[in-house]
Amino acid sequence: MFDFGGERLRLNYPCRWVYKVIGSGQEQVRQAIDEVVAGYDYTVTFSNASKTGKYCCLNVELTVDSEAVRTHLYRALKQHPHVILVL
């Protein structure tokens, strides 16, 4: 569940989930995603890039079986050295 100012978001698992992964260099961000979600059936799509092309955002969509799995993947992506931000 998520807390949004007193309201809780309830998810029914398994469910499809999308992470927005931001980092510098599309290849490096894609490598980070591949390392973290290896073993899952996932898709990666390009979302956006900075004007200079230094930073990019990729979407990662996959099915998560539980809140524990969803949170674990979020933290693992966030801690990867090629990743700046995960939404």
PyMOL Python script that loads the backbone (N, CA, C, O; Angstrom):
from pymol import cmd

cmd.read_pdbstr("""\
ATOM      1  N   MET A   1       0.829  -1.185   0.000  1.00  0.00           N
ATOM      2  CA  MET A   1       0.000   0.000   0.000  1.00  0.00           C
ATOM      3  C   MET A   1       0.873   1.248   0.000  1.00  0.00           C
ATOM      4  O   MET A   1       1.992   1.238   0.514  1.00  0.00           O
ATOM      5  N   PHE A   2       0.357   2.304  -0.573  1.00  0.00           N
ATOM      6  CA  PHE A   2       0.999   3.610  -0.567  1.00  0.00           C
ATOM      7  C   PHE A   2       0.130   4.561   0.230  1.00  0.00           C
ATOM      8  O   PHE A   2      -1.096   4.441   0.222  1.00  0.00           O
ATOM      9  N   ASP A   3       0.753   5.501   0.917  1.00  0.00           N
ATOM     10  CA  ASP A   3       0.018   6.508   1.664  1.00  0.00           C
ATOM     11  C   ASP A   3       0.100   7.827   0.911  1.00  0.00           C
ATOM     12  O   ASP A   3       1.185   8.387   0.757  1.00  0.00           O
ATOM     13  N   PHE A   4      -1.026   8.323   0.444  1.00  0.00           N
ATOM     14  CA  PHE A   4      -1.117   9.588  -0.269  1.00  0.00           C
ATOM     15  C   PHE A   4      -1.940  10.562   0.562  1.00  0.00           C
ATOM     16  O   PHE A   4      -3.129  10.752   0.308  1.00  0.00           O
ATOM     17  N   GLY A   5      -1.307  11.177   1.552  1.00  0.00           N
ATOM     18  CA  GLY A   5      -2.006  12.154   2.380  1.00  0.00           C
ATOM     19  C   GLY A   5      -3.204  11.570   3.094  1.00  0.00           C
ATOM     20  O   GLY A   5      -4.271  12.184   3.110  1.00  0.00           O
ATOM     21  N   GLY A   6      -3.054  10.415   3.675  1.00  0.00           N
ATOM     22  CA  GLY A   6      -4.143   9.784   4.406  1.00  0.00           C
ATOM     23  C   GLY A   6      -4.892   8.736   3.604  1.00  0.00           C
ATOM     24  O   GLY A   6      -5.559   7.879   4.182  1.00  0.00           O
ATOM     25  N   GLU A   7      -4.795   8.789   2.283  1.00  0.00           N
ATOM     26  CA  GLU A   7      -5.433   7.776   1.446  1.00  0.00           C
ATOM     27  C   GLU A   7      -4.412   6.694   1.120  1.00  0.00           C
ATOM     28  O   GLU A   7      -3.241   6.994   0.887  1.00  0.00           O
ATOM     29  N   ARG A   8      -4.838   5.463   1.102  1.00  0.00           N
ATOM     30  CA  ARG A   8      -3.950   4.343   0.831  1.00  0.00           C
ATOM     31  C   ARG A   8      -4.281   3.746  -0.534  1.00  0.00           C
ATOM     32  O   ARG A   8      -5.443   3.499  -0.858  1.00  0.00           O
ATOM     33  N   LEU A   9      -3.232   3.521  -1.327  1.00  0.00           N
ATOM     34  CA  LEU A   9      -3.393   2.848  -2.618  1.00  0.00           C
ATOM     35  C   LEU A   9      -3.281   1.356  -2.371  1.00  0.00           C
ATOM     36  O   LEU A   9      -2.276   0.889  -1.835  1.00  0.00           O
ATOM     37  N   ARG A  10      -4.272   0.626  -2.746  1.00  0.00           N
ATOM     38  CA  ARG A  10      -4.261  -0.828  -2.558  1.00  0.00           C
ATOM     39  C   ARG A  10      -4.042  -1.498  -3.908  1.00  0.00           C
ATOM     40  O   ARG A  10      -4.742  -1.221  -4.882  1.00  0.00           O
ATOM     41  N   LEU A  11      -3.067  -2.374  -3.939  1.00  0.00           N
ATOM     42  CA  LEU A  11      -2.769  -3.113  -5.155  1.00  0.00           C
ATOM     43  C   LEU A  11      -3.144  -4.570  -4.959  1.00  0.00           C
ATOM     44  O   LEU A  11      -2.938  -5.136  -3.886  1.00  0.00           O
ATOM     45  N   ASN A  12      -3.688  -5.164  -5.988  1.00  0.00           N
ATOM     46  CA  ASN A  12      -3.987  -6.591  -5.968  1.00  0.00           C
ATOM     47  C   ASN A  12      -2.882  -7.304  -6.727  1.00  0.00           C
ATOM     48  O   ASN A  12      -2.686  -7.068  -7.919  1.00  0.00           O
ATOM     49  N   TYR A  13      -2.173  -8.164  -6.046  1.00  0.00           N
ATOM     50  CA  TYR A  13      -1.046  -8.890  -6.646  1.00  0.00           C
ATOM     51  C   TYR A  13      -1.497 -10.254  -7.108  1.00  0.00           C
ATOM     52  O   TYR A  13      -2.393 -10.851  -6.512  1.00  0.00           O
ATOM     53  N   PRO A  14      -0.880 -10.756  -8.173  1.00  0.00           N
ATOM     54  CA  PRO A  14       0.143 -10.121  -9.010  1.00  0.00           C
ATOM     55  C   PRO A  14      -0.467  -9.000  -9.853  1.00  0.00           C
ATOM     56  O   PRO A  14      -1.655  -9.020 -10.175  1.00  0.00           O
ATOM     57  N   CYS A  15       0.379  -8.019 -10.201  1.00  0.00           N
ATOM     58  CA  CYS A  15      -0.083  -6.916 -11.029  1.00  0.00           C
ATOM     59  C   CYS A  15       1.066  -6.412 -11.901  1.00  0.00           C
ATOM     60  O   CYS A  15       2.239  -6.644 -11.609  1.00  0.00           O
ATOM     61  N   ARG A  16       0.702  -5.723 -12.964  1.00  0.00           N
ATOM     62  CA  ARG A  16       1.707  -5.097 -13.824  1.00  0.00           C
ATOM     63  C   ARG A  16       2.194  -3.833 -13.142  1.00  0.00           C
ATOM     64  O   ARG A  16       1.401  -3.107 -12.541  1.00  0.00           O
ATOM     65  N   TRP A  17       3.495  -3.559 -13.228  1.00  0.00           N
ATOM     66  CA  TRP A  17       4.073  -2.387 -12.594  1.00  0.00           C
ATOM     67  C   TRP A  17       5.090  -1.768 -13.527  1.00  0.00           C
ATOM     68  O   TRP A  17       5.793  -2.474 -14.250  1.00  0.00           O
ATOM     69  N   VAL A  18       5.168  -0.446 -13.511  1.00  0.00           N
ATOM     70  CA  VAL A  18       6.133   0.271 -14.346  1.00  0.00           C
ATOM     71  C   VAL A  18       7.050   1.099 -13.450  1.00  0.00           C
ATOM     72  O   VAL A  18       6.591   1.893 -12.629  1.00  0.00           O
ATOM     73  N   TYR A  19       8.336   0.898 -13.622  1.00  0.00           N
ATOM     74  CA  TYR A  19       9.345   1.739 -12.977  1.00  0.00           C
ATOM     75  C   TYR A  19       9.884   2.682 -14.039  1.00  0.00           C
ATOM     76  O   TYR A  19      10.130   2.267 -15.172  1.00  0.00           O
ATOM     77  N   LYS A  20      10.071   3.950 -13.684  1.00  0.00           N
ATOM     78  CA  LYS A  20      10.745   4.907 -14.549  1.00  0.00           C
ATOM     79  C   LYS A  20      12.159   5.014 -13.988  1.00  0.00           C
ATOM     80  O   LYS A  20      12.352   5.427 -12.844  1.00  0.00           O
ATOM     81  N   VAL A  21      13.134   4.644 -14.791  1.00  0.00           N
ATOM     82  CA  VAL A  21      14.527   4.589 -14.333  1.00  0.00           C
ATOM     83  C   VAL A  21      15.320   5.668 -15.068  1.00  0.00           C
ATOM     84  O   VAL A  21      15.369   5.684 -16.298  1.00  0.00           O
ATOM     85  N   ILE A  22      15.938   6.566 -14.304  1.00  0.00           N
ATOM     86  CA  ILE A  22      16.666   7.695 -14.866  1.00  0.00           C
ATOM     87  C   ILE A  22      18.146   7.554 -14.533  1.00  0.00           C
ATOM     88  O   ILE A  22      18.519   7.241 -13.402  1.00  0.00           O
ATOM     89  N   GLY A  23      18.975   7.790 -15.537  1.00  0.00           N
ATOM     90  CA  GLY A  23      20.412   7.725 -15.340  1.00  0.00           C
ATOM     91  C   GLY A  23      21.129   8.406 -16.475  1.00  0.00           C
ATOM     92  O   GLY A  23      20.506   8.955 -17.384  1.00  0.00           O
ATOM     93  N   SER A  24      22.450   8.367 -16.417  1.00  0.00           N
ATOM     94  CA  SER A  24      23.220   8.995 -17.497  1.00  0.00           C
ATOM     95  C   SER A  24      23.686   7.905 -18.453  1.00  0.00           C
ATOM     96  O   SER A  24      24.387   6.970 -18.065  1.00  0.00           O
ATOM     97  N   GLY A  25      23.288   8.045 -19.685  1.00  0.00           N
ATOM     98  CA  GLY A  25      23.660   7.089 -20.721  1.00  0.00           C
ATOM     99  C   GLY A  25      22.666   5.958 -20.850  1.00  0.00           C
ATOM    100  O   GLY A  25      22.480   5.170 -19.923  1.00  0.00           O
ATOM    101  N   GLN A  26      22.030   5.883 -22.004  1.00  0.00           N
ATOM    102  CA  GLN A  26      20.995   4.872 -22.212  1.00  0.00           C
ATOM    103  C   GLN A  26      21.538   3.454 -22.076  1.00  0.00           C
ATOM    104  O   GLN A  26      20.869   2.591 -21.506  1.00  0.00           O
ATOM    105  N   GLU A  27      22.723   3.203 -22.582  1.00  0.00           N
ATOM    106  CA  GLU A  27      23.290   1.850 -22.489  1.00  0.00           C
ATOM    107  C   GLU A  27      23.553   1.455 -21.039  1.00  0.00           C
ATOM    108  O   GLU A  27      23.304   0.313 -20.650  1.00  0.00           O
ATOM    109  N   GLN A  28      24.054   2.391 -20.241  1.00  0.00           N
ATOM    110  CA  GLN A  28      24.337   2.101 -18.833  1.00  0.00           C
ATOM    111  C   GLN A  28      23.059   1.850 -18.050  1.00  0.00           C
ATOM    112  O   GLN A  28      23.006   0.954 -17.207  1.00  0.00           O
ATOM    113  N   VAL A  29      22.032   2.641 -18.329  1.00  0.00           N
ATOM    114  CA  VAL A  29      20.758   2.455 -17.632  1.00  0.00           C
ATOM    115  C   VAL A  29      20.141   1.121 -18.035  1.00  0.00           C
ATOM    116  O   VAL A  29      19.611   0.399 -17.191  1.00  0.00           O
ATOM    117  N   ARG A  30      20.208   0.796 -19.311  1.00  0.00           N
ATOM    118  CA  ARG A  30      19.675  -0.494 -19.778  1.00  0.00           C
ATOM    119  C   ARG A  30      20.435  -1.666 -19.141  1.00  0.00           C
ATOM    120  O   ARG A  30      19.835  -2.681 -18.787  1.00  0.00           O
ATOM    121  N   GLN A  31      21.736  -1.521 -19.002  1.00  0.00           N
ATOM    122  CA  GLN A  31      22.546  -2.562 -18.359  1.00  0.00           C
ATOM    123  C   GLN A  31      22.128  -2.741 -16.898  1.00  0.00           C
ATOM    124  O   GLN A  31      22.002  -3.866 -16.415  1.00  0.00           O
ATOM    125  N   ALA A  32      21.916  -1.627 -16.202  1.00  0.00           N
ATOM    126  CA  ALA A  32      21.478  -1.689 -14.804  1.00  0.00           C
ATOM    127  C   ALA A  32      20.145  -2.418 -14.692  1.00  0.00           C
ATOM    128  O   ALA A  32      19.970  -3.268 -13.819  1.00  0.00           O
ATOM    129  N   ILE A  33      19.214  -2.089 -15.566  1.00  0.00           N
ATOM    130  CA  ILE A  33      17.902  -2.737 -15.563  1.00  0.00           C
ATOM    131  C   ILE A  33      18.055  -4.227 -15.810  1.00  0.00           C
ATOM    132  O   ILE A  33      17.469  -5.039 -15.093  1.00  0.00           O
ATOM    133  N   ASP A  34      18.835  -4.595 -16.815  1.00  0.00           N
ATOM    134  CA  ASP A  34      19.031  -5.999 -17.144  1.00  0.00           C
ATOM    135  C   ASP A  34      19.611  -6.777 -15.962  1.00  0.00           C
ATOM    136  O   ASP A  34      19.224  -7.920 -15.721  1.00  0.00           O
ATOM    137  N   GLU A  35      20.533  -6.162 -15.229  1.00  0.00           N
ATOM    138  CA  GLU A  35      21.144  -6.826 -14.076  1.00  0.00           C
ATOM    139  C   GLU A  35      20.146  -7.016 -12.942  1.00  0.00           C
ATOM    140  O   GLU A  35      20.107  -8.077 -12.319  1.00  0.00           O
ATOM    141  N   VAL A  36      19.347  -6.000 -12.673  1.00  0.00           N
ATOM    142  CA  VAL A  36      18.437  -6.042 -11.525  1.00  0.00           C
ATOM    143  C   VAL A  36      17.228  -6.930 -11.775  1.00  0.00           C
ATOM    144  O   VAL A  36      16.831  -7.680 -10.883  1.00  0.00           O
ATOM    145  N   VAL A  37      16.633  -6.871 -12.954  1.00  0.00           N
ATOM    146  CA  VAL A  37      15.401  -7.632 -13.197  1.00  0.00           C
ATOM    147  C   VAL A  37      15.638  -8.922 -13.980  1.00  0.00           C
ATOM    148  O   VAL A  37      14.704  -9.500 -14.534  1.00  0.00           O
ATOM    149  N   ALA A  38      16.878  -9.362 -14.021  1.00  0.00           N
ATOM    150  CA  ALA A  38      17.185 -10.653 -14.671  1.00  0.00           C
ATOM    151  C   ALA A  38      16.323 -11.744 -14.030  1.00  0.00           C
ATOM    152  O   ALA A  38      16.181 -11.807 -12.808  1.00  0.00           O
ATOM    153  N   GLY A  39      15.765 -12.582 -14.861  1.00  0.00           N
ATOM    154  CA  GLY A  39      14.909 -13.661 -14.368  1.00  0.00           C
ATOM    155  C   GLY A  39      13.428 -13.327 -14.430  1.00  0.00           C
ATOM    156  O   GLY A  39      12.585 -14.208 -14.260  1.00  0.00           O
ATOM    157  N   TYR A  40      13.108 -12.079 -14.668  1.00  0.00           N
ATOM    158  CA  TYR A  40      11.713 -11.657 -14.826  1.00  0.00           C
ATOM    159  C   TYR A  40      11.419 -11.450 -16.299  1.00  0.00           C
ATOM    160  O   TYR A  40      12.321 -11.182 -17.093  1.00  0.00           O
ATOM    161  N   ASP A  41      10.162 -11.575 -16.653  1.00  0.00           N
ATOM    162  CA  ASP A  41       9.713 -11.245 -18.003  1.00  0.00           C
ATOM    163  C   ASP A  41       9.369  -9.761 -17.996  1.00  0.00           C
ATOM    164  O   ASP A  41       8.374  -9.364 -17.390  1.00  0.00           O
ATOM    165  N   TYR A  42      10.173  -8.940 -18.657  1.00  0.00           N
ATOM    166  CA  TYR A  42      10.000  -7.502 -18.594  1.00  0.00           C
ATOM    167  C   TYR A  42      10.230  -6.873 -19.959  1.00  0.00           C
ATOM    168  O   TYR A  42      10.846  -7.467 -20.844  1.00  0.00           O
ATOM    169  N   THR A  43       9.719  -5.655 -20.107  1.00  0.00           N
ATOM    170  CA  THR A  43       9.962  -4.878 -21.320  1.00  0.00           C
ATOM    171  C   THR A  43      10.555  -3.531 -20.908  1.00  0.00           C
ATOM    172  O   THR A  43      10.202  -2.965 -19.873  1.00  0.00           O
ATOM    173  N   VAL A  44      11.455  -3.041 -21.738  1.00  0.00           N
ATOM    174  CA  VAL A  44      12.075  -1.747 -21.519  1.00  0.00           C
ATOM    175  C   VAL A  44      11.747  -0.874 -22.718  1.00  0.00           C
ATOM    176  O   VAL A  44      11.951  -1.276 -23.864  1.00  0.00           O
ATOM    177  N   THR A  45      11.234   0.330 -22.448  1.00  0.00           N
ATOM    178  CA  THR A  45      10.944   1.273 -23.511  1.00  0.00           C
ATOM    179  C   THR A  45      11.565   2.622 -23.168  1.00  0.00           C
ATOM    180  O   THR A  45      11.670   3.007 -22.003  1.00  0.00           O
ATOM    181  N   PHE A  46      11.968   3.315 -24.208  1.00  0.00           N
ATOM    182  CA  PHE A  46      12.536   4.653 -24.033  1.00  0.00           C
ATOM    183  C   PHE A  46      11.425   5.612 -23.651  1.00  0.00           C
ATOM    184  O   PHE A  46      10.334   5.565 -24.220  1.00  0.00           O
ATOM    185  N   SER A  47      11.701   6.486 -22.683  1.00  0.00           N
ATOM    186  CA  SER A  47      10.711   7.458 -22.249  1.00  0.00           C
ATOM    187  C   SER A  47      11.101   8.873 -22.651  1.00  0.00           C
ATOM    188  O   SER A  47      10.319   9.575 -23.293  1.00  0.00           O
ATOM    189  N   ASN A  48      12.319   9.300 -22.274  1.00  0.00           N
ATOM    190  CA  ASN A  48      12.706  10.675 -22.527  1.00  0.00           C
ATOM    191  C   ASN A  48      14.216  10.819 -22.369  1.00  0.00           C
ATOM    192  O   ASN A  48      14.880   9.948 -21.807  1.00  0.00           O
ATOM    193  N   ALA A  49      14.747  11.936 -22.876  1.00  0.00           N
ATOM    194  CA  ALA A  49      16.168  12.242 -22.716  1.00  0.00           C
ATOM    195  C   ALA A  49      16.322  13.736 -22.490  1.00  0.00           C
ATOM    196  O   ALA A  49      15.484  14.534 -22.908  1.00  0.00           O
ATOM    197  N   SER A  50      17.401  14.096 -21.826  1.00  0.00           N
ATOM    198  CA  SER A  50      17.680  15.516 -21.622  1.00  0.00           C
ATOM    199  C   SER A  50      18.063  16.145 -22.955  1.00  0.00           C
ATOM    200  O   SER A  50      18.380  15.439 -23.912  1.00  0.00           O
ATOM    201  N   LYS A  51      18.032  17.464 -23.014  1.00  0.00           N
ATOM    202  CA  LYS A  51      18.373  18.170 -24.257  1.00  0.00           C
ATOM    203  C   LYS A  51      19.759  17.797 -24.762  1.00  0.00           C
ATOM    204  O   LYS A  51      19.975  17.670 -25.967  1.00  0.00           O
ATOM    205  N   THR A  52      20.693  17.623 -23.841  1.00  0.00           N
ATOM    206  CA  THR A  52      22.074  17.308 -24.228  1.00  0.00           C
ATOM    207  C   THR A  52      22.264  15.820 -24.503  1.00  0.00           C
ATOM    208  O   THR A  52      23.277  15.415 -25.074  1.00  0.00           O
ATOM    209  N   GLY A  53      21.286  15.005 -24.096  1.00  0.00           N
ATOM    210  CA  GLY A  53      21.401  13.570 -24.289  1.00  0.00           C
ATOM    211  C   GLY A  53      22.193  12.870 -23.205  1.00  0.00           C
ATOM    212  O   GLY A  53      22.388  11.656 -23.267  1.00  0.00           O
ATOM    213  N   LYS A  54      22.654  13.618 -22.207  1.00  0.00           N
ATOM    214  CA  LYS A  54      23.451  13.016 -21.133  1.00  0.00           C
ATOM    215  C   LYS A  54      22.602  12.118 -20.244  1.00  0.00           C
ATOM    216  O   LYS A  54      23.055  11.061 -19.804  1.00  0.00           O
ATOM    217  N   TYR A  55      21.366  12.542 -19.980  1.00  0.00           N
ATOM    218  CA  TYR A  55      20.482  11.777 -19.105  1.00  0.00           C
ATOM    219  C   TYR A  55      19.315  11.219 -19.901  1.00  0.00           C
ATOM    220  O   TYR A  55      18.843  11.830 -20.860  1.00  0.00           O
ATOM    221  N   CYS A  56      18.861  10.042 -19.481  1.00  0.00           N
ATOM    222  CA  CYS A  56      17.711   9.444 -20.147  1.00  0.00           C
ATOM    223  C   CYS A  56      16.815   8.769 -19.121  1.00  0.00           C
ATOM    224  O   CYS A  56      17.222   8.481 -17.996  1.00  0.00           O
ATOM    225  N   CYS A  57      15.591   8.529 -19.543  1.00  0.00           N
ATOM    226  CA  CYS A  57      14.621   7.827 -18.713  1.00  0.00           C
ATOM    227  C   CYS A  57      14.092   6.641 -19.518  1.00  0.00           C
ATOM    228  O   CYS A  57      13.644   6.800 -20.653  1.00  0.00           O
ATOM    229  N   LEU A  58      14.150   5.466 -18.923  1.00  0.00           N
ATOM    230  CA  LEU A  58      13.609   4.264 -19.532  1.00  0.00           C
ATOM    231  C   LEU A  58      12.499   3.724 -18.654  1.00  0.00           C
ATOM    232  O   LEU A  58      12.589   3.783 -17.427  1.00  0.00           O
ATOM    233  N   ASN A  59      11.455   3.199 -19.269  1.00  0.00           N
ATOM    234  CA  ASN A  59      10.366   2.550 -18.548  1.00  0.00           C
ATOM    235  C   ASN A  59      10.623   1.053 -18.515  1.00  0.00           C
ATOM    236  O   ASN A  59      10.988   0.447 -19.522  1.00  0.00           O
ATOM    237  N   VAL A  60      10.428   0.468 -17.345  1.00  0.00           N
ATOM    238  CA  VAL A  60      10.552  -0.983 -17.184  1.00  0.00           C
ATOM    239  C   VAL A  60       9.193  -1.486 -16.724  1.00  0.00           C
ATOM    240  O   VAL A  60       8.709  -1.102 -15.659  1.00  0.00           O
ATOM    241  N   GLU A  61       8.579  -2.346 -17.529  1.00  0.00           N
ATOM    242  CA  GLU A  61       7.272  -2.892 -17.172  1.00  0.00           C
ATOM    243  C   GLU A  61       7.385  -4.390 -16.962  1.00  0.00           C
ATOM    244  O   GLU A  61       7.950  -5.110 -17.785  1.00  0.00           O
ATOM    245  N   LEU A  62       6.831  -4.851 -15.831  1.00  0.00           N
ATOM    246  CA  LEU A  62       6.855  -6.270 -15.514  1.00  0.00           C
ATOM    247  C   LEU A  62       5.735  -6.591 -14.538  1.00  0.00           C
ATOM    248  O   LEU A  62       5.104  -5.692 -13.981  1.00  0.00           O
ATOM    249  N   THR A  63       5.499  -7.868 -14.338  1.00  0.00           N
ATOM    250  CA  THR A  63       4.515  -8.314 -13.358  1.00  0.00           C
ATOM    251  C   THR A  63       5.227  -8.568 -12.043  1.00  0.00           C
ATOM    252  O   THR A  63       6.219  -9.297 -11.994  1.00  0.00           O
ATOM    253  N   VAL A  64       4.714  -7.960 -10.968  1.00  0.00           N
ATOM    254  CA  VAL A  64       5.258  -8.206  -9.632  1.00  0.00           C
ATOM    255  C   VAL A  64       4.256  -9.040  -8.851  1.00  0.00           C
ATOM    256  O   VAL A  64       3.046  -8.828  -8.936  1.00  0.00           O
ATOM    257  N   ASP A  65       4.776  -9.987  -8.095  1.00  0.00           N
ATOM    258  CA  ASP A  65       3.925 -10.934  -7.371  1.00  0.00           C
ATOM    259  C   ASP A  65       3.488 -10.453  -5.999  1.00  0.00           C
ATOM    260  O   ASP A  65       2.500 -10.939  -5.449  1.00  0.00           O
ATOM    261  N   SER A  66       4.232  -9.489  -5.441  1.00  0.00           N
ATOM    262  CA  SER A  66       3.915  -9.024  -4.092  1.00  0.00           C
ATOM    263  C   SER A  66       4.530  -7.655  -3.862  1.00  0.00           C
ATOM    264  O   SER A  66       5.361  -7.191  -4.643  1.00  0.00           O
ATOM    265  N   GLU A  67       4.106  -7.016  -2.775  1.00  0.00           N
ATOM    266  CA  GLU A  67       4.676  -5.724  -2.414  1.00  0.00           C
ATOM    267  C   GLU A  67       6.155  -5.879  -2.074  1.00  0.00           C
ATOM    268  O   GLU A  67       6.957  -4.989  -2.358  1.00  0.00           O
ATOM    269  N   ALA A  68       6.514  -6.999  -1.473  1.00  0.00           N
ATOM    270  CA  ALA A  68       7.915  -7.241  -1.120  1.00  0.00           C
ATOM    271  C   ALA A  68       8.791  -7.285  -2.377  1.00  0.00           C
ATOM    272  O   ALA A  68       9.887  -6.725  -2.387  1.00  0.00           O
ATOM    273  N   VAL A  69       8.317  -7.942  -3.425  1.00  0.00           N
ATOM    274  CA  VAL A  69       9.072  -8.018  -4.682  1.00  0.00           C
ATOM    275  C   VAL A  69       9.143  -6.640  -5.324  1.00  0.00           C
ATOM    276  O   VAL A  69      10.207  -6.228  -5.786  1.00  0.00           O
ATOM    277  N   ARG A  70       8.026  -5.923  -5.358  1.00  0.00           N
ATOM    278  CA  ARG A  70       7.986  -4.594  -5.953  1.00  0.00           C
ATOM    279  C   ARG A  70       8.963  -3.654  -5.243  1.00  0.00           C
ATOM    280  O   ARG A  70       9.701  -2.913  -5.893  1.00  0.00           O
ATOM    281  N   THR A  71       8.965  -3.688  -3.927  1.00  0.00           N
ATOM    282  CA  THR A  71       9.854  -2.844  -3.138  1.00  0.00           C
ATOM    283  C   THR A  71      11.314  -3.254  -3.304  1.00  0.00           C
ATOM    284  O   THR A  71      12.195  -2.400  -3.403  1.00  0.00           O
ATOM    285  N   HIS A  72      11.568  -4.550  -3.336  1.00  0.00           N
ATOM    286  CA  HIS A  72      12.940  -5.039  -3.519  1.00  0.00           C
ATOM    287  C   HIS A  72      13.512  -4.562  -4.853  1.00  0.00           C
ATOM    288  O   HIS A  72      14.642  -4.076  -4.902  1.00  0.00           O
ATOM    289  N   LEU A  73      12.750  -4.695  -5.923  1.00  0.00           N
ATOM    290  CA  LEU A  73      13.232  -4.266  -7.236  1.00  0.00           C
ATOM    291  C   LEU A  73      13.459  -2.756  -7.271  1.00  0.00           C
ATOM    292  O   LEU A  73      14.439  -2.290  -7.853  1.00  0.00           O
ATOM    293  N   TYR A  74      12.567  -1.995  -6.658  1.00  0.00           N
ATOM    294  CA  TYR A  74      12.724  -0.541  -6.587  1.00  0.00           C
ATOM    295  C   TYR A  74      14.043  -0.194  -5.898  1.00  0.00           C
ATOM    296  O   TYR A  74      14.820   0.611  -6.410  1.00  0.00           O
ATOM    297  N   ARG A  75      14.289  -0.792  -4.758  1.00  0.00           N
ATOM    298  CA  ARG A  75      15.513  -0.492  -3.998  1.00  0.00           C
ATOM    299  C   ARG A  75      16.763  -0.925  -4.749  1.00  0.00           C
ATOM    300  O   ARG A  75      17.767  -0.213  -4.758  1.00  0.00           O
ATOM    301  N   ALA A  76      16.699  -2.091  -5.376  1.00  0.00           N
ATOM    302  CA  ALA A  76      17.864  -2.591  -6.126  1.00  0.00           C
ATOM    303  C   ALA A  76      18.174  -1.679  -7.309  1.00  0.00           C
ATOM    304  O   ALA A  76      19.341  -1.390  -7.575  1.00  0.00           O
ATOM    305  N   LEU A  77      17.150  -1.224  -8.020  1.00  0.00           N
ATOM    306  CA  LEU A  77      17.364  -0.290  -9.128  1.00  0.00           C
ATOM    307  C   LEU A  77      17.944   1.023  -8.604  1.00  0.00           C
ATOM    308  O   LEU A  77      18.892   1.561  -9.177  1.00  0.00           O
ATOM    309  N   LYS A  78      17.376   1.530  -7.524  1.00  0.00           N
ATOM    310  CA  LYS A  78      17.797   2.806  -6.954  1.00  0.00           C
ATOM    311  C   LYS A  78      19.255   2.773  -6.490  1.00  0.00           C
ATOM    312  O   LYS A  78      19.950   3.787  -6.558  1.00  0.00           O
ATOM    313  N   GLN A  79      19.715   1.621  -6.024  1.00  0.00           N
ATOM    314  CA  GLN A  79      21.073   1.505  -5.500  1.00  0.00           C
ATOM    315  C   GLN A  79      22.116   1.215  -6.570  1.00  0.00           C
ATOM    316  O   GLN A  79      23.313   1.258  -6.287  1.00  0.00           O
ATOM    317  N   HIS A  80      21.687   0.922  -7.787  1.00  0.00           N
ATOM    318  CA  HIS A  80      22.642   0.605  -8.844  1.00  0.00           C
ATOM    319  C   HIS A  80      23.448   1.855  -9.193  1.00  0.00           C
ATOM    320  O   HIS A  80      22.880   2.943  -9.292  1.00  0.00           O
ATOM    321  N   PRO A  81      24.762   1.717  -9.381  1.00  0.00           N
ATOM    322  CA  PRO A  81      25.594   2.887  -9.647  1.00  0.00           C
ATOM    323  C   PRO A  81      25.286   3.640 -10.938  1.00  0.00           C
ATOM    324  O   PRO A  81      25.643   4.812 -11.050  1.00  0.00           O
ATOM    325  N   HIS A  82      24.637   3.011 -11.912  1.00  0.00           N
ATOM    326  CA  HIS A  82      24.291   3.685 -13.152  1.00  0.00           C
ATOM    327  C   HIS A  82      22.947   4.415 -13.082  1.00  0.00           C
ATOM    328  O   HIS A  82      22.559   5.095 -14.033  1.00  0.00           O
ATOM    329  N   VAL A  83      22.250   4.277 -11.977  1.00  0.00           N
ATOM    330  CA  VAL A  83      20.908   4.849 -11.837  1.00  0.00           C
ATOM    331  C   VAL A  83      20.947   6.052 -10.909  1.00  0.00           C
ATOM    332  O   VAL A  83      21.543   6.007  -9.833  1.00  0.00           O
ATOM    333  N   ILE A  84      20.300   7.135 -11.347  1.00  0.00           N
ATOM    334  CA  ILE A  84      20.215   8.352 -10.541  1.00  0.00           C
ATOM    335  C   ILE A  84      18.915   8.396  -9.751  1.00  0.00           C
ATOM    336  O   ILE A  84      18.907   8.778  -8.580  1.00  0.00           O
ATOM    337  N   LEU A  85      17.805   8.000 -10.398  1.00  0.00           N
ATOM    338  CA  LEU A  85      16.494   8.121  -9.783  1.00  0.00           C
ATOM    339  C   LEU A  85      15.568   7.040 -10.319  1.00  0.00           C
ATOM    340  O   LEU A  85      15.638   6.667 -11.490  1.00  0.00           O
ATOM    341  N   VAL A  86      14.695   6.541  -9.440  1.00  0.00           N
ATOM    342  CA  VAL A  86      13.677   5.562  -9.846  1.00  0.00           C
ATOM    343  C   VAL A  86      12.326   6.096  -9.379  1.00  0.00           C
ATOM    344  O   VAL A  86      12.165   6.474  -8.218  1.00  0.00           O
ATOM    345  N   LEU A  87      11.376   6.122 -10.277  1.00  0.00           N
ATOM    346  CA  LEU A  87      10.009   6.541  -9.945  1.00  0.00           C
ATOM    347  C   LEU A  87       9.069   5.385 -10.167  1.00  0.00           C
ATOM    348  O   LEU A  87       7.865   5.517  -9.948  1.00  0.00           O
TER     349      LEU A  87
END
""", "prot")
cmd.dss("prot")
cmd.show_as("cartoon", "prot")
cmd.util.cbc("prot")
cmd.orient("prot")
